[in-house]
Amino acid sequence: MRVKNIYRCNAAVRCSTPAPPSPPRNVRVTETARDYVILAWEAPQSDGNEKLLGYEVEKSMAGGGGSFVSAGYVDVGTLSFRVTRLHEGCDYMFRVSAENRVGLSQPAATERPVTVKLPFGESFFAARHVDILILHNFLSVVERSANFWTTADLLPSLLS
């Protein structure tokens, strides 16, 4: 492109061609549960000289041949997403692409597979030792811990 300076001023002319944005940064899992995870990320470094429109979120079962399917889409102001319909105990990979009017960025993925499970391992009650005692109109729940016992007498409150 040639530009003729008819005013004899010294100015730099900068031309930019719209392009897809760069990938989102720092894609990570911020919460894991039995059947969902919450992903978060940072905006891409470059918008490709076009206004960002939103983010495409995808999921894939780890070891499943690498085929990703859409998990959802969020607008440009949202930098997190709850990915649902996951199976407990399975490993997943996640990736996020930014989008502008020109198209999608290259995806940015989680660093390693994520196992979908409760964050503290076993079920809350499976990890506890509880005895239920019923004696003379009293219902007691006794929890045994390493160093102490906790009881709660429930039946008198239920009868009142």
N, C-alpha and C positions, 0 to 999 in steps of 0.2 A: 504494500500500500504506500502510495506517495502522498505526502501532505505538503502543501505549499504555504509558506509563511508570508502572507500578504501584509501583515502588520509589523513585520520586522521585530517581533519580540522573541525572546529566548524562552521557550517552553518545551517540555518533554511531552510527547504524545504517547499515551499508553493504550494499546488495544488489547482487549481480552476476549477470548472465545469461550463461550459457556461450555462446561464439561460436567460430567457427573461429579458429585462430591467425593472427598476422600472418606475412608472408612471411619465409623465411630471409634472412639478410643476407650480403653480400659473396660471392656465388657467383662462383667463378673456376676456371680450369683451372690445375692445378699441374704436370701432366706431359702431354706429347704424344708419341705414338709412331706407328708405321705404321698400326695398326688399333685403337687405343684412346686414350682420354684419361682422366686422373684429375681429377675435380671435387672441390672443397672448398667449404665454406660455414660460416657461423656460425649459431647458433640464433636463432630469431625473437625479437624484442623482447617480444612478448606471446604467452602460451600460450592466450589466449582463455578464461581461467578454468577450463581443463580440462587434465589431464595430457597432454603430447605423447606420441604413439604412435610416430611415425617420419617418414620423408621419402620422397616419391615423386620419382624422377629421370626426366626425359624428354629426348628428343633429336629434332631435326628437321634435315633437310638444308637449308642456307641456300638461299633462292630456290626452295624446293619448295612454295610455297603456304602455308607457316606451319603445316602440320599436324604436331603433335608426337605421338610414340608413346612408350610406356613403355620405359625402359631398365632399370628396376629399382626396388627398394624397400629401404630400410635402417631399422633400429630407431633409436630416439631417441638412443642413445648414440654413434651413428656420424655423423661430420660430413664424410665423404668417400665417393666412390664411383668405381669403375673402370667406365667406359662402354665396352663392347666391341662387336664386330661393326660396326666403322666401315670406310670405304673410303679407302685412302691417296689423298691429293691432293684429297679432297672437303672442302667447308666445311660446318660444322655449328653449330647453335645448341643450347644446353642450358638447361634450367630445372629448378628444384627447388621443391617445395611441402611445407610442413609439414602434419602431420595430427594432429588430436586426435579425441575421441569425437564431436564435432559435425560435423566435416568437414575438407576441405582448405583451406589458405590460398590466397590468390592466389599464382601462381608468381613466383619471382625468377629472372631469366635472366642468362646471360653478357652482357657489354656489347656484344660484337660477334661475328661468326662466327669460328670457330676452324678452321684448316686442319689436317687430320690428316696428319702427316708425321713423319719422323724429326727430332728437335730440331736437328740440325746440318746439315740439308739433304740432301746426297748420301749415298749408301751409303758406309760407311767405306772399303771397298776401291776403289770407283770414284774416289775422290778421291786415291788414292795411285798412284805410278808404281813398279811392281815389275818387276824382271827376274829370271828364273830361269835360272841357268847350271848346266850339268852338264859337268864336265871331269874326266876321269881318276878316277872313283869319288867325286867330290865334288859335292854338290848345294848350290848357294849361292843364297840369296834376297837380292837387292840392292834396297834401297829408295833411290830418289833423292829428296832433299829440296832445298830452296832452297840450302842451304849445306853439306850433307854427304851422305855415302853410308853406309848401314848394311848390313852383311852378316851372314848367319847361315849357317854351314856345317852342313847337316843330315844328309847321307848317312852320314858316319862314325858318328853317333849312332844312325841307323836300322839300320845293319848290325851293331852290337854287341849 
